[in-house]
Amino acid sequence: MTPKQSRDEIPPGTLDMLVLSTLARGTELHGFEIAEAIKRTSTDILLVEEGSLYPALQRLLMKGWIAGAPSHSFSVSAEVLA
């Protein structure tokens, strides 16, 4: 572990994979629902804050890996599921 990392940080890219795996369950979710699903699935170990979640959603939108808009619900893009 580097001096800049704390024990609570997850490696880069992990949040993107958590979001994709949450959305791959087949339901459209709002951002807060994605955060709650990650928290619930990890038995309250992983807490995703808005300041991390919405930039991750924006990255995934720009890559075309998810569909949606910040004020609406999100889902995995058909290309990712293919």
ZAKOL-211852 format. One record per atom (N, C-alpha, C): residue number from 1; residue in one letter; atom name; x, y, z. Coordinates in Angstrom, 3 decimals, padded with zeros to 6 digits. Layout:
ZAKOL-211852
<node pos="NUM" code="A" site="CA" c1="X" c2="Y" c3="Z"/>
...
This chain:
ZAKOL-211852
<node pos="1" code="M" site="N" c1="000.853" c2="-001.167" c3="000.000"/>
<node pos="1" code="M" site="CA" c1="000.000" c2="000.000" c3="000.000"/>
<node pos="1" code="M" site="C" c1="000.902" c2="001.234" c3="000.000"/>
<node pos="2" code="T" site="N" c1="000.609" c2="002.153" c3="-000.877"/>
<node pos="2" code="T" site="CA" c1="001.408" c2="003.374" c3="-000.962"/>
<node pos="2" code="T" site="C" c1="001.008" c2="004.330" c3="000.159"/>
<node pos="3" code="P" site="N" c1="001.881" c2="005.273" c3="000.514"/>
<node pos="3" code="P" site="CA" c1="001.542" c2="006.229" c3="001.575"/>
<node pos="3" code="P" site="C" c1="000.299" c2="007.057" c3="001.286"/>
<node pos="4" code="K" site="N" c1="-000.021" c2="007.291" c3="000.014"/>
<node pos="4" code="K" site="CA" c1="-001.180" c2="008.112" c3="-000.333"/>
<node pos="4" code="K" site="C" c1="-002.500" c2="007.344" c3="-000.211"/>
<node pos="5" code="Q" site="N" c1="-002.440" c2="006.012" c3="-000.233"/>
<node pos="5" code="Q" site="CA" c1="-003.655" c2="005.220" c3="-000.161"/>
<node pos="5" code="Q" site="C" c1="-004.029" c2="004.965" c3="001.297"/>
<node pos="6" code="S" site="N" c1="-005.305" c2="005.040" c3="001.563"/>
<node pos="6" code="S" site="CA" c1="-005.763" c2="004.638" c3="002.887"/>
<node pos="6" code="S" site="C" c1="-006.356" c2="003.243" c3="002.766"/>
<node pos="7" code="R" site="N" c1="-006.569" c2="002.626" c3="003.871"/>
<node pos="7" code="R" site="CA" c1="-007.105" c2="001.278" c3="003.899"/>
<node pos="7" code="R" site="C" c1="-008.514" c2="001.227" c3="003.308"/>
<node pos="8" code="D" site="N" c1="-009.231" c2="002.350" c3="003.330"/>
<node pos="8" code="D" site="CA" c1="-010.604" c2="002.386" c3="002.873"/>
<node pos="8" code="D" site="C" c1="-010.752" c2="002.604" c3="001.372"/>
<node pos="9" code="E" site="N" c1="-009.677" c2="002.936" c3="000.674"/>
<node pos="9" code="E" site="CA" c1="-009.771" c2="003.203" c3="-000.754"/>
<node pos="9" code="E" site="C" c1="-009.827" c2="001.896" c3="-001.543"/>
<node pos="10" code="I" site="N" c1="-010.603" c2="001.922" c3="-002.611"/>
<node pos="10" code="I" site="CA" c1="-010.638" c2="000.772" c3="-003.504"/>
<node pos="10" code="I" site="C" c1="-009.792" c2="001.092" c3="-004.728"/>
<node pos="11" code="P" site="N" c1="-009.216" c2="000.078" c3="-005.365"/>
<node pos="11" code="P" site="CA" c1="-008.357" c2="000.331" c3="-006.529"/>
<node pos="11" code="P" site="C" c1="-009.120" c2="001.004" c3="-007.665"/>
<node pos="12" code="P" site="N" c1="-008.406" c2="001.819" c3="-008.484"/>
<node pos="12" code="P" site="CA" c1="-009.053" c2="002.476" c3="-009.624"/>
<node pos="12" code="P" site="C" c1="-009.745" c2="001.455" c3="-010.530"/>
<node pos="13" code="G" site="N" c1="-010.915" c2="001.812" c3="-011.006"/>
<node pos="13" code="G" site="CA" c1="-011.670" c2="000.938" c3="-011.903"/>
<node pos="13" code="G" site="C" c1="-012.634" c2="000.012" c3="-011.187"/>
<node pos="14" code="T" site="N" c1="-012.435" c2="-000.178" c3="-009.885"/>
<node pos="14" code="T" site="CA" c1="-013.299" c2="-001.082" c3="-009.134"/>
<node pos="14" code="T" site="C" c1="-014.728" c2="-000.555" c3="-009.068"/>
<node pos="15" code="L" site="N" c1="-014.884" c2="000.736" c3="-008.853"/>
<node pos="15" code="L" site="CA" c1="-016.230" c2="001.303" c3="-008.779"/>
<node pos="15" code="L" site="C" c1="-016.963" c2="001.115" c3="-010.099"/>
<node pos="16" code="D" site="N" c1="-016.266" c2="001.306" c3="-011.218"/>
<node pos="16" code="D" site="CA" c1="-016.895" c2="001.087" c3="-012.525"/>
<node pos="16" code="D" site="C" c1="-017.420" c2="-000.349" c3="-012.624"/>
<node pos="17" code="M" site="N" c1="-016.619" c2="-001.303" c3="-012.184"/>
<node pos="17" code="M" site="CA" c1="-017.030" c2="-002.714" c3="-012.254"/>
<node pos="17" code="M" site="C" c1="-018.193" c2="-002.984" c3="-011.300"/>
<node pos="18" code="L" site="N" c1="-018.190" c2="-002.373" c3="-010.129"/>
<node pos="18" code="L" site="CA" c1="-019.308" c2="-002.535" c3="-009.195"/>
<node pos="18" code="L" site="C" c1="-020.597" c2="-001.982" c3="-009.789"/>
<node pos="19" code="V" site="N" c1="-020.504" c2="-000.823" c3="-010.439"/>
<node pos="19" code="V" site="CA" c1="-021.685" c2="-000.224" c3="-011.069"/>
<node pos="19" code="V" site="C" c1="-022.187" c2="-001.124" c3="-012.190"/>
<node pos="20" code="L" site="N" c1="-021.285" c2="-001.586" c3="-013.056"/>
<node pos="20" code="L" site="CA" c1="-021.691" c2="-002.459" c3="-014.161"/>
<node pos="20" code="L" site="C" c1="-022.308" c2="-003.751" c3="-013.653"/>
<node pos="21" code="S" site="N" c1="-021.715" c2="-004.330" c3="-012.628"/>
<node pos="21" code="S" site="CA" c1="-022.247" c2="-005.586" c3="-012.107"/>
<node pos="21" code="S" site="C" c1="-023.608" c2="-005.367" c3="-011.456"/>
<node pos="22" code="T" site="N" c1="-023.808" c2="-004.221" c3="-010.825"/>
<node pos="22" code="T" site="CA" c1="-025.103" c2="-003.900" c3="-010.231"/>
<node pos="22" code="T" site="C" c1="-026.162" c2="-003.723" c3="-011.320"/>
<node pos="23" code="L" site="N" c1="-025.821" c2="-002.995" c3="-012.371"/>
<node pos="23" code="L" site="CA" c1="-026.774" c2="-002.765" c3="-013.456"/>
<node pos="23" code="L" site="C" c1="-027.001" c2="-004.009" c3="-014.311"/>
<node pos="24" code="A" site="N" c1="-026.039" c2="-004.917" c3="-014.339"/>
<node pos="24" code="A" site="CA" c1="-026.163" c2="-006.135" c3="-015.155"/>
<node pos="24" code="A" site="C" c1="-027.250" c2="-007.068" c3="-014.627"/>
<node pos="25" code="R" site="N" c1="-027.749" c2="-006.787" c3="-013.460"/>
<node pos="25" code="R" site="CA" c1="-028.841" c2="-007.608" c3="-012.908"/>
<node pos="25" code="R" site="C" c1="-030.137" c2="-007.380" c3="-013.667"/>
<node pos="26" code="G" site="N" c1="-030.136" c2="-006.382" c3="-014.564"/>
<node pos="26" code="G" site="CA" c1="-031.251" c2="-006.226" c3="-015.475"/>
<node pos="26" code="G" site="C" c1="-032.278" c2="-005.168" c3="-015.129"/>
<node pos="27" code="T" site="N" c1="-032.074" c2="-004.422" c3="-014.072"/>
<node pos="27" code="T" site="CA" c1="-033.044" c2="-003.389" c3="-013.747"/>
<node pos="27" code="T" site="C" c1="-032.427" c2="-002.014" c3="-013.960"/>
<node pos="28" code="E" site="N" c1="-033.264" c2="-001.053" c3="-014.329"/>
<node pos="28" code="E" site="CA" c1="-032.810" c2="000.334" c3="-014.432"/>
<node pos="28" code="E" site="C" c1="-032.831" c2="000.920" c3="-013.036"/>
<node pos="29" code="L" site="N" c1="-031.778" c2="001.618" c3="-012.681"/>
<node pos="29" code="L" site="CA" c1="-031.662" c2="002.195" c3="-011.344"/>
<node pos="29" code="L" site="C" c1="-031.224" c2="003.645" c3="-011.410"/>
<node pos="30" code="H" site="N" c1="-031.692" c2="004.436" c3="-010.468"/>
<node pos="30" code="H" site="CA" c1="-031.188" c2="005.796" c3="-010.283"/>
<node pos="30" code="H" site="C" c1="-029.854" c2="005.701" c3="-009.549"/>
<node pos="31" code="G" site="N" c1="-029.077" c2="006.770" c3="-009.579"/>
<node pos="31" code="G" site="CA" c1="-027.774" c2="006.771" c3="-008.939"/>
<node pos="31" code="G" site="C" c1="-027.817" c2="006.361" c3="-007.477"/>
<node pos="32" code="F" site="N" c1="-028.761" c2="006.925" c3="-006.709"/>
<node pos="32" code="F" site="CA" c1="-028.829" c2="006.589" c3="-005.290"/>
<node pos="32" code="F" site="C" c1="-029.193" c2="005.125" c3="-005.087"/>
<node pos="33" code="E" site="N" c1="-029.980" c2="004.555" c3="-006.025"/>
<node pos="33" code="E" site="CA" c1="-030.330" c2="003.133" c3="-005.938"/>
<node pos="33" code="E" site="C" c1="-029.118" c2="002.250" c3="-006.224"/>
<node pos="34" code="I" site="N" c1="-028.248" c2="002.700" c3="-007.123"/>
<node pos="34" code="I" site="CA" c1="-027.012" c2="001.971" c3="-007.407"/>
<node pos="34" code="I" site="C" c1="-026.142" c2="001.957" c3="-006.155"/>
<node pos="35" code="A" site="N" c1="-025.994" c2="003.125" c3="-005.528"/>
<node pos="35" code="A" site="CA" c1="-025.192" c2="003.209" c3="-004.302"/>
<node pos="35" code="A" site="C" c1="-025.771" c2="002.312" c3="-003.209"/>
<node pos="36" code="E" site="N" c1="-027.080" c2="002.319" c3="-003.050"/>
<node pos="36" code="E" site="CA" c1="-027.729" c2="001.474" c3="-002.041"/>
<node pos="36" code="E" site="C" c1="-027.553" c2="-000.006" c3="-002.351"/>
<node pos="37" code="A" site="N" c1="-027.645" c2="-000.375" c3="-003.628"/>
<node pos="37" code="A" site="CA" c1="-027.473" c2="-001.774" c3="-004.013"/>
<node pos="37" code="A" site="C" c1="-026.049" c2="-002.255" c3="-003.719"/>
<node pos="38" code="I" site="N" c1="-025.056" c2="-001.408" c3="-003.996"/>
<node pos="38" code="I" site="CA" c1="-023.666" c2="-001.768" c3="-003.701"/>
<node pos="38" code="I" site="C" c1="-023.482" c2="-001.909" c3="-002.194"/>
<node pos="39" code="K" site="N" c1="-024.042" c2="-001.002" c3="-001.441"/>
<node pos="39" code="K" site="CA" c1="-023.950" c2="-001.066" c3="000.018"/>
<node pos="39" code="K" site="C" c1="-024.608" c2="-002.338" c3="000.540"/>
<node pos="40" code="R" site="N" c1="-025.795" c2="-002.648" c3="000.052"/>
<node pos="40" code="R" site="CA" c1="-026.534" c2="-003.828" c3="000.491"/>
<node pos="40" code="R" site="C" c1="-025.808" c2="-005.116" c3="000.112"/>
<node pos="41" code="T" site="N" c1="-025.318" c2="-005.177" c3="-001.131"/>
<node pos="41" code="T" site="CA" c1="-024.621" c2="-006.368" c3="-001.612"/>
<node pos="41" code="T" site="C" c1="-023.337" c2="-006.626" c3="-000.835"/>
<node pos="42" code="S" site="N" c1="-022.679" c2="-005.553" c3="-000.415"/>
<node pos="42" code="S" site="CA" c1="-021.422" c2="-005.700" c3="000.329"/>
<node pos="42" code="S" site="C" c1="-021.658" c2="-005.771" c3="001.838"/>
<node pos="43" code="T" site="N" c1="-022.887" c2="-005.974" c3="002.242"/>
<node pos="43" code="T" site="CA" c1="-023.284" c2="-005.993" c3="003.656"/>
<node pos="43" code="T" site="C" c1="-022.732" c2="-004.782" c3="004.410"/>
<node pos="44" code="D" site="N" c1="-022.991" c2="-003.618" c3="003.855"/>
<node pos="44" code="D" site="CA" c1="-022.643" c2="-002.316" c3="004.452"/>
<node pos="44" code="D" site="C" c1="-021.145" c2="-002.041" c3="004.569"/>
<node pos="45" code="I" site="N" c1="-020.328" c2="-002.761" c3="003.822"/>
<node pos="45" code="I" site="CA" c1="-018.874" c2="-002.539" c3="003.863"/>
<node pos="45" code="I" site="C" c1="-018.482" c2="-001.433" c3="002.893"/>
<node pos="46" code="L" site="N" c1="-019.049" c2="-001.440" c3="001.679"/>
<node pos="46" code="L" site="CA" c1="-018.711" c2="-000.435" c3="000.668"/>
<node pos="46" code="L" site="C" c1="-019.780" c2="000.647" c3="000.647"/>
<node pos="47" code="L" site="N" c1="-019.369" c2="001.856" c3="000.956"/>
<node pos="47" code="L" site="CA" c1="-020.275" c2="003.001" c3="000.918"/>
<node pos="47" code="L" site="C" c1="-019.830" c2="003.912" c3="-000.222"/>
<node pos="48" code="V" site="N" c1="-020.679" c2="004.043" c3="-001.217"/>
<node pos="48" code="V" site="CA" c1="-020.349" c2="004.846" c3="-002.395"/>
<node pos="48" code="V" site="C" c1="-020.982" c2="006.219" c3="-002.242"/>
<node pos="49" code="E" site="N" c1="-020.157" c2="007.238" c3="-002.238"/>
<node pos="49" code="E" site="CA" c1="-020.646" c2="008.605" c3="-002.094"/>
<node pos="49" code="E" site="C" c1="-020.905" c2="009.220" c3="-003.465"/>
<node pos="50" code="E" site="N" c1="-021.787" c2="010.217" c3="-003.489"/>
<node pos="50" code="E" site="CA" c1="-022.140" c2="010.893" c3="-004.742"/>
<node pos="50" code="E" site="C" c1="-020.914" c2="011.425" c3="-005.465"/>
<node pos="51" code="G" site="N" c1="-019.946" c2="011.940" c3="-004.719"/>
<node pos="51" code="G" site="CA" c1="-018.744" c2="012.515" c3="-005.317"/>
<node pos="51" code="G" site="C" c1="-017.897" c2="011.509" c3="-006.063"/>
<node pos="52" code="S" site="N" c1="-018.112" c2="010.239" c3="-005.804"/>
<node pos="52" code="S" site="CA" c1="-017.421" c2="009.165" c3="-006.532"/>
<node pos="52" code="S" site="C" c1="-018.338" c2="008.530" c3="-007.568"/>
<node pos="53" code="L" site="N" c1="-019.595" c2="008.344" c3="-007.191"/>
<node pos="53" code="L" site="CA" c1="-020.529" c2="007.620" c3="-008.054"/>
<node pos="53" code="L" site="C" c1="-020.832" c2="008.363" c3="-009.350"/>
<node pos="54" code="Y" site="N" c1="-021.188" c2="009.644" c3="-009.266"/>
<node pos="54" code="Y" site="CA" c1="-021.615" c2="010.350" c3="-010.472"/>
<node pos="54" code="Y" site="C" c1="-020.490" c2="010.548" c3="-011.488"/>
<node pos="55" code="P" site="N" c1="-019.246" c2="010.791" c3="-011.076"/>
<node pos="55" code="P" site="CA" c1="-018.164" c2="010.795" c3="-012.069"/>
<node pos="55" code="P" site="C" c1="-017.976" c2="009.417" c3="-012.725"/>
<node pos="56" code="A" site="N" c1="-018.153" c2="008.348" c3="-011.942"/>
<node pos="56" code="A" site="CA" c1="-018.043" c2="006.996" c3="-012.513"/>
<node pos="56" code="A" site="C" c1="-019.164" c2="006.763" c3="-013.525"/>
<node pos="57" code="L" site="N" c1="-020.380" c2="007.186" c3="-013.185"/>
<node pos="57" code="L" site="CA" c1="-021.496" c2="007.040" c3="-014.126"/>
<node pos="57" code="L" site="C" c1="-021.232" c2="007.840" c3="-015.394"/>
<node pos="58" code="Q" site="N" c1="-020.682" c2="009.030" c3="-015.247"/>
<node pos="58" code="Q" site="CA" c1="-020.364" c2="009.856" c3="-016.418"/>
<node pos="58" code="Q" site="C" c1="-019.321" c2="009.165" c3="-017.301"/>
<node pos="59" code="R" site="N" c1="-018.277" c2="008.578" c3="-016.685"/>
<node pos="59" code="R" site="CA" c1="-017.261" c2="007.846" c3="-017.455"/>
<node pos="59" code="R" site="C" c1="-017.891" c2="006.697" c3="-018.233"/>
<node pos="60" code="L" site="N" c1="-018.755" c2="005.940" c3="-017.565"/>
<node pos="60" code="L" site="CA" c1="-019.397" c2="004.790" c3="-018.202"/>
<node pos="60" code="L" site="C" c1="-020.341" c2="005.234" c3="-019.314"/>
<node pos="61" code="L" site="N" c1="-021.039" c2="006.358" c3="-019.117"/>
<node pos="61" code="L" site="CA" c1="-021.891" c2="006.911" c3="-020.174"/>
<node pos="61" code="L" site="C" c1="-021.065" c2="007.300" c3="-021.393"/>
<node pos="62" code="M" site="N" c1="-019.935" c2="007.982" c3="-021.143"/>
<node pos="62" code="M" site="CA" c1="-019.085" c2="008.444" c3="-022.247"/>
<node pos="62" code="M" site="C" c1="-018.483" c2="007.268" c3="-023.029"/>
<node pos="63" code="K" site="N" c1="-018.231" c2="006.162" c3="-022.353"/>
<node pos="63" code="K" site="CA" c1="-017.699" c2="004.967" c3="-023.020"/>
<node pos="63" code="K" site="C" c1="-018.803" c2="004.199" c3="-023.742"/>
<node pos="64" code="G" site="N" c1="-020.061" c2="004.540" c3="-023.462"/>
<node pos="64" code="G" site="CA" c1="-021.176" c2="003.831" c3="-024.077"/>
<node pos="64" code="G" site="C" c1="-021.505" c2="002.527" c3="-023.383"/>
<node pos="65" code="W" site="N" c1="-020.975" c2="002.328" c3="-022.190"/>
<node pos="65" code="W" site="CA" c1="-021.192" c2="001.072" c3="-021.470"/>
<node pos="65" code="W" site="C" c1="-022.495" c2="001.048" c3="-020.705"/>
<node pos="66" code="I" site="N" c1="-023.050" c2="002.225" c3="-020.415"/>
<node pos="66" code="I" site="CA" c1="-024.368" c2="002.309" c3="-019.797"/>
<node pos="66" code="I" site="C" c1="-025.185" c2="003.340" c3="-020.556"/>
<node pos="67" code="A" site="N" c1="-026.481" c2="003.257" c3="-020.374"/>
<node pos="67" code="A" site="CA" c1="-027.390" c2="004.223" c3="-020.987"/>
<node pos="67" code="A" site="C" c1="-028.120" c2="004.935" c3="-019.855"/>
<node pos="68" code="G" site="N" c1="-028.514" c2="006.164" c3="-020.096"/>
<node pos="68" code="G" site="CA" c1="-029.248" c2="006.916" c3="-019.093"/>
<node pos="68" code="G" site="C" c1="-028.788" c2="008.353" c3="-019.055"/>
<node pos="69" code="A" site="N" c1="-029.208" c2="009.036" c3="-018.018"/>
<node pos="69" code="A" site="CA" c1="-028.822" c2="010.436" c3="-017.805"/>
<node pos="69" code="A" site="C" c1="-028.790" c2="010.676" c3="-016.307"/>
<node pos="70" code="P" site="N" c1="-027.947" c2="011.588" c3="-015.855"/>
<node pos="70" code="P" site="CA" c1="-027.807" c2="011.813" c3="-014.414"/>
<node pos="70" code="P" site="C" c1="-029.109" c2="012.060" c3="-013.657"/>
<node pos="71" code="S" site="N" c1="-030.113" c2="012.643" c3="-014.286"/>
<node pos="71" code="S" site="CA" c1="-031.373" c2="012.884" c3="-013.576"/>
<node pos="71" code="S" site="C" c1="-032.382" c2="011.758" c3="-013.788"/>
<node pos="72" code="H" site="N" c1="-031.970" c2="010.710" c3="-014.503"/>
<node pos="72" code="H" site="CA" c1="-032.862" c2="009.585" c3="-014.796"/>
<node pos="72" code="H" site="C" c1="-032.211" c2="008.293" c3="-014.339"/>
<node pos="73" code="S" site="N" c1="-032.818" c2="007.182" c3="-014.701"/>
<node pos="73" code="S" site="CA" c1="-032.252" c2="005.903" c3="-014.310"/>
<node pos="73" code="S" site="C" c1="-031.214" c2="005.430" c3="-015.325"/>
<node pos="74" code="F" site="N" c1="-030.368" c2="004.500" c3="-014.905"/>
<node pos="74" code="F" site="CA" c1="-029.287" c2="003.973" c3="-015.726"/>
<node pos="74" code="F" site="C" c1="-029.504" c2="002.486" c3="-015.958"/>
<node pos="75" code="S" site="N" c1="-028.959" c2="001.990" c3="-017.074"/>
<node pos="75" code="S" site="CA" c1="-028.980" c2="000.560" c3="-017.365"/>
<node pos="75" code="S" site="C" c1="-027.724" c2="000.228" c3="-018.167"/>
<node pos="76" code="V" site="N" c1="-027.382" c2="-001.055" c3="-018.218"/>
<node pos="76" code="V" site="CA" c1="-026.224" c2="-001.486" c3="-019.000"/>
<node pos="76" code="V" site="C" c1="-026.592" c2="-001.414" c3="-020.468"/>
<node pos="77" code="S" site="N" c1="-025.662" c2="-000.937" c3="-021.297"/>
<node pos="77" code="S" site="CA" c1="-025.892" c2="-000.850" c3="-022.736"/>
<node pos="77" code="S" site="C" c1="-025.940" c2="-002.245" c3="-023.347"/>
<node pos="78" code="A" site="N" c1="-026.714" c2="-002.386" c3="-024.413"/>
<node pos="78" code="A" site="CA" c1="-026.839" c2="-003.665" c3="-025.092"/>
<node pos="78" code="A" site="C" c1="-025.488" c2="-004.179" c3="-025.585"/>
<node pos="79" code="E" site="N" c1="-024.597" c2="-003.272" c3="-026.003"/>
<node pos="79" code="E" site="CA" c1="-023.279" c2="-003.673" c3="-026.508"/>
<node pos="79" code="E" site="C" c1="-022.448" c2="-004.355" c3="-025.427"/>
<node pos="80" code="V" site="N" c1="-022.599" c2="-003.922" c3="-024.186"/>
<node pos="80" code="V" site="CA" c1="-021.840" c2="-004.520" c3="-023.079"/>
<node pos="80" code="V" site="C" c1="-022.371" c2="-005.912" c3="-022.787"/>
<node pos="81" code="L" site="N" c1="-023.667" c2="-006.091" c3="-022.899"/>
<node pos="81" code="L" site="CA" c1="-024.264" c2="-007.396" c3="-022.601"/>
<node pos="81" code="L" site="C" c1="-024.056" c2="-008.400" c3="-023.720"/>
<node pos="82" code="A" site="N" c1="-023.741" c2="-007.918" c3="-024.930"/>
<node pos="82" code="A" site="CA" c1="-023.590" c2="-008.829" c3="-026.076"/>
<node pos="82" code="A" site="C" c1="-022.314" c2="-009.630" c3="-025.987"/>
